Amino acid sequence: MTDRSDRVRAAAESLGLDVRIEQTPNAASLEEAARLRGVTPADIVKSLVVKGKGDAYYFALVPGDRSISWSKLRGVVGVNKLRLPEAELALEATGFERGTIVPLGSTTAWPVYADERMRGKHVSMGAGAHGKALYVDADALIDALEATIADITDAI
């Protein structure tokens, strides 16, 4: 099987995004992962695929020190129901396993919603494969993905 991070790298290059993908050791917590990556917990972005009605999916980009606010995200997306899909549906919708999901290189270019707290940062996130992390300028990522920027999170 090919390394799915190659697909992420190719997608980034096609968008003109400057990314760095590196091996990353397993971590027992967000704080440990941040320390190992040399960033703060807020700079690790969780890339979540969210299921809407029928076959509709969305990506939500959430800083590591925050949690998704379902009411805020529903309001921004303009729907009444959203949920995290089962692992097999997430894989089918994106081509990535949970824990590796990233909008770059997804098998379908679902709409992206980025929390406004990402602006102005250099962030780390999943890279399409276990044991790999992607580093990218958040503003460049948001612009390249034509993401909707909004307050979509709550403090943990």
Disulfide bonds with the S-S distance in Angstrom:
none
